[in-house]
Amino acid sequence: MNNHLLSKLAISGIQNNKKTVFPYIGVSAITVMLFEILRAMIHSRYIINDGKPAFYGANYIVIFLMIGSFAVAFFSSIFMFYGNQFVMKSRRKEIGLYGILGLSKKHVTVVLLIESLIEAVASIGIGIVGGAFLNKLMVMFLYRLTHQQPVKGLEFPVIAFVETFVFFMAVFAACLIYNLFTIRVGKPIELLKSENTGEKEPKVKGILLVVGLACLVLGYYTALSTSSTFDAMGKLMKSILLVMIATYALFVAGSIFVLKLLKKNKKYYYQTKNFISISNLLFRMKHNAVGLASICILSTGVILLMVCSGALMALGEQNINEMFKQDVMIRGDKNKEYSEDKYLAAIENAIKANDVQPKEINYREFSGTSCLGGDNVLLSIDTQNEMYDFSHMRVVYIMTVDNYNRYAGTNETLGSHEILRYSQNDKDEAGDVVSIFGKNFVEKEEIDTTGIDTIFDSTMTLFGKEVIIVSDETVMSQMVVDSGLYADGNETIYVGFDSEKMDDAQFEAFAASVQSELGDEISVRYKQEERSYFYGILGGAFFVGIFLAILFLIETVMIIYYKQMSEGFEDQKRFKILSNAGLTEKEVKQTIRNQVRIIFFLPLVTAIVHMLVASKILRLFMNMLVIVDTPTFFLATLVVCLIFMGVYTLVYKITSKQYYNIVYGAEADEKSIRNNGGLTYENCSQAVG
């Protein structure tokens, strides 16, 4: 048999299986496009130009893009392999028929090789072309997220094309090798009769059921019992892994267990619609439980990524304003030889020299340290005790009552063993005795931070804040020494002001002027620059999160589509038998609808439950990046869940039509042409000439 006839047979096979092959090519092309865009952006001169970041924070974006590209590569390989398996499963009878017609395994290998080349070239070609055209749009979107000025010009990094082509050709080659192996170990007659083999009713897998329940309880408990950001850092992945194991175990074993219980309830089971539904669902869950669990996990992943991404962007500006109270912030250790007037004079000279337009200038003087905190107890970090971990770490700001009165506009007085206090963690009240580094103080009054909150260090947002107001400098210095970090008291100055917008050169000149007079140890920070840095990290995380969410959503739709087709072909004969047994068409359709809805929406409901349980630990975990406002986070969760439910329902309506059409529509009357994607003897003979 010549290669022309084999090529014709390969093309005919693709055409006759277009309802499975074309979606596979389409999903693969989108996956290729996502990967190519990420790799092109990694090599883009608009992000890294000649080894230097194109804007502040761009180097962090590249890190996120690289992580995202590796994630896309990993998951796309798994999903493409899954899609390939389904396509091959639907063609078992056709390939078996090739053998009956006299084609050798060598001929079948050539046919499959040609088909794989066509699928690979189509998928990779469409994906790379689509990625090339969308690359500039994605760069503009990233610039918008990071609050950068738009750029002009197009670029097509050749290295990204090469990386994409080589990687996905390797994936298609691996799929081809798997296909050839399964064909070579099978026999034509076995392949031809693969659908007609009888099967037994599934049994409950007791051990798997117990493992699933245990993992679910432990995973949920871990998520709900987490109380701090540092706990969340260690427990989030553990909780996710446990819930994933539980999801697969309970879909496989738990679903059968529940259906068996319903079957034992004779009053419920021996009703026409329940009898048919439960019996059919038992066999459905036997074959499709793993697929449903995969849909559930992917749906949970989409919701989690979208909630995190949406909440991060919604909280962005709020976090900037919370962490950076003023436009210009000058901070450093106090030089004991410099007075307040010296600092203010140096800063005013820098303002005049660089034409900065300040508003009111605020000067703050305080001492700072870190410690371990408990209930009305602050302990030095070198104390050996059970609370020595980051989850109990606190940042302490100590100020004299005279300075506090001046900054906050109050008129407080304190004795040597009295304090005013603000605690982010403890619920303290006036009159409480507070143990601070081994000494007891009476809390005269609880204060808020109005007027002094500019002193908070924006780099220490992970730790709880403590503000202690003491009677004089002697008590303040001794308290810092007692903390165990500093032997000489450690005083800090902060000067801040709001101003008209400065360009980068103007701010750099201003900062250099300040440091030339006060020393390089003084840090000068500009809110607008910090905003660019912040959105560089945030925008990169959001951008990659969107890409992964799109990938998971597409693959979820692909699995759902293939499941609907697979179940449609499997149920076609069953419901024809039921019709012949006396069920009306209305009863058959109603039974089908009930089963499809149960099967289809079970993963969605489970995914939303997973998300609600995970919301606490996820919110705590996000505190590593931003200060998470709880109402905003739960609003993002609600909006994302509603949107995903809408998309999921739309997918249900579209794919269920295909299922109904296969079971009792036009395709049900054409099973001699397309029964499970196979060819008949006549059209196969026609294909080979």
Buried (B, 14 or more C-beta within 10 A) or exposed (E): BEEEBBBBBBBBBBEBBEBBBBBBBBBBBBBBBBBBBBBBBBBBEBBBEEEEBBBBBBBBBBBBBBBBBEBBBEBBBEBBEBBBBBBBBBBBBBBBBBBEBEBEBEBBBBBBBBBBBBBBEBBBEBBBBBBBEBBBEBBBBBBEBBBBEEBEEEBEBEEBBEBBBEBBBEBBEBBBEBBBEBBEEBEBEEBBEBBEEEEEEBEBBEEBBEBBBBBBEBBBEBBBEBEBBBBBBEBBEBBBEBBBBBBBBBBBBBBBBBBBEBBEEEEEBEEEEBBBBBBBBBBBBBBBBEBBBBBBBBBBBBBBBBBBBBBBBBBBEBBBEBBBBBBBBBBBBBBEEBEBEEBEEBBEBBBEEBEBEBEEBBBBBBBBBBBBBBEBBBBBBEEEEEEEEEBBBBBBBBBBBBBBBBBBEBEBEBEEBBBBBBBBBBEBEEEBEBBBBEEEBBBBBBBEBEBBBBBBBBEBBBBBBBBBBBBEBEBBBBBBBBBBBBEEBBBBBBBBBBBEEBEEEBBBBBBBBBBEBBEEEBEBBBBBBBBBBBBBBBBBBBBBBBBBBBBBBBBBBBBBBBBBBBBBBBBBBBBBEBBEEEBEEEBBBBBBEBBBEBBBBBBBEBBBEBBBBBBBBBBBBBBEBBEBBEEBBBBBBEBBBEEBBEBBEEBBEEBBEBBBEBBBBEBBEEBEEBBBBBBBEEEBEEBBE
